[in-house]
Amino acid sequence: MTGEQPRPSPGAGRTPGTAPAARPGPVGAARAELDLAGGLAALRGLLDRPLASYYVLLSSAGLLLVIGLTMVFSATSVTEYANGGNAFGALTKQALFAVIGLVAFWACQRLPARTFRALGRPVLGLAVVLLLVLNGLLVLFPVGDPDLKMGELGPLMASLNWLHLGPVQVQPSELAKFGLVLWGADLVVRKGAELGYWRELALPLFPVVGLLFVLVGFNDLGTMLCLLALLVGLLWAAGVRMRVFATLSLLGLAGIGLLVAAASSGGGSGSSNQPNYRLLRLTTFLNPPPDCAENACYQLREARLAIDHGGWFGVGLGRGIAKWDWLPQAHNDFIFAVIAEELGVVGCAVVLALFAVLTYSGLRIARRVDDPFRRLAAAAATTWLVGQAIINVGGVTGLLPITGLPLPFISDGGSALVVTLAAIGMLASFARAEPDAARALNARPPARWVRLVWAPLPPLPTGRRGRSSPAPAAGDGPSRSGKRRDGQARSETGRAAGSRAARERAGPANERRR
């Protein structure tokens, strides 16, 4: 008989009905790592699907549009009811523009790249004409108080950044953004390798862009900065050298300085008998004076109070108090502060995450498409939308100077919403034209009525991975010996003979036999 004690059974010493002891720490950590790796693998598998870019783009843009309509109603219902007795007045107007924007989205996602290239010059030309009419009315036919910046000629009226023709109100600078995307991408593609020379880069890109900057920036410096971000994204996607960007940065800073100084002579909302409001915004951002909260920083102070009042989870949708005429432009430029007050940090994080997803989808489309025009236009449009969102959120939170730019999809404004949804429709058209997406859609095409109502099939890519030319009929194709002879001839005669043989193989069967 030995002194060893018998080993207890696994269930010994445990009260019936109690749970077993927790697993050791390293095992739990390993399982958590496996779960995380599995989740990332599943996400990677979803993103590897052919139409992932298309659905990610539509999901992010659709959610931002829904949030925007909800917050416009929340930010305007109180003042609309107090002024006109109808709390849904601003929401109805914004919803009407959303419907028009969805029609523009539907039309743009059906268009091929060659149509967008053809539309670039007319759209940009129309925007320039409208900007000239707007500035001409303000300068040559002013009416009322000069500080209100209004002009009138017959049925046409102008008010700072808007043209009015009866009940129709248009903001030409929004159309200029879309026109610059289309025209600039088409121009850069046609320049090709010659874009590395200053002369080819400067003509006609710089004169047209300079004219746009003057026409837009004299009255709206924020939109001019958005156009500048768009141009930077376009040239960056084109692979322009860094020294060109350095030179453009110096020219851009000089132009911004001139436009800031132009506010002293009546540019924007300024006047000659008042302090330069653009310079005041910049100086108060860099070095706020002691009385800033009661004067130049009043709007920023109210925005920060709204953000602080919201906390982590907000006070509840529709229960904010900053929109009760405490915060100027709560429904437009500073609607992000209303989101922060009513939905808290969590709501702001959701909005910013959706913009990050939109950025990812736009740049993903630009990286995956084969057509150079699609690549440049997608990069420029994405830079425009994301740059505008960054400038707006930075101004509301005090991280950047206030510029007066609306938040895409969310701020109240009809022209901006329609043009933004048209740009999303263009990106959706490009997403369907990705090589993998085009092959998947053509391999299993939807029903004919779906193609007629929603979008036609994109063309198959013509690259090495999947030719779109139909297979030859039986008896029409060349024999194997002929193929071998063609291959030997290509290897012996070089590139020129190879291209000639390729053209011969693409011709009729009787020519290939000869």
Protein Blocks (a to p, Z undefined) as FASTA:
>chain_A
ZZbdcdddfkgoiaehiacddddfklmmmmmmmmmmmmmmmmmmmmmpmklmmmmmmmmm
mmmmmmmmmmmmmmmmmmmmmmnopaklmmmmmmmmmmmmmmmmmmmmmpcfklmmmmmm
mmmmmmmmmmmmmmmmmmmmgghjfklopadehjbccehjaccehjbccdfklmmmmmmm
mmmmmmmmmnmmmlmpmklmmpcklmmmmmmmmmmmmmmmmlmmmmmmmmmmmmmmnopa
fklmmmmmmmmmmmmmmmmmmmmnopajbcfkbccfklmmmmmmmmccfklmmmmmmmmm
mmmmmmmmnmmnonbehiafklnomaghklmmmmmmmmmmmnommlmmmmmmmmmmmmmm
mmmmmmmpmblklmmmmmmmmmmmmmmmmmmmmmmnopaccehiacehkagcfklmmmmm
mmmmmmmmmmmmpmklmmmmmmmccdfklmmmmoccddddfbfnopfbdcddehkaccfk
lmmmmmmmmmmnommlmmmmmmmmmmcfklmmZZ
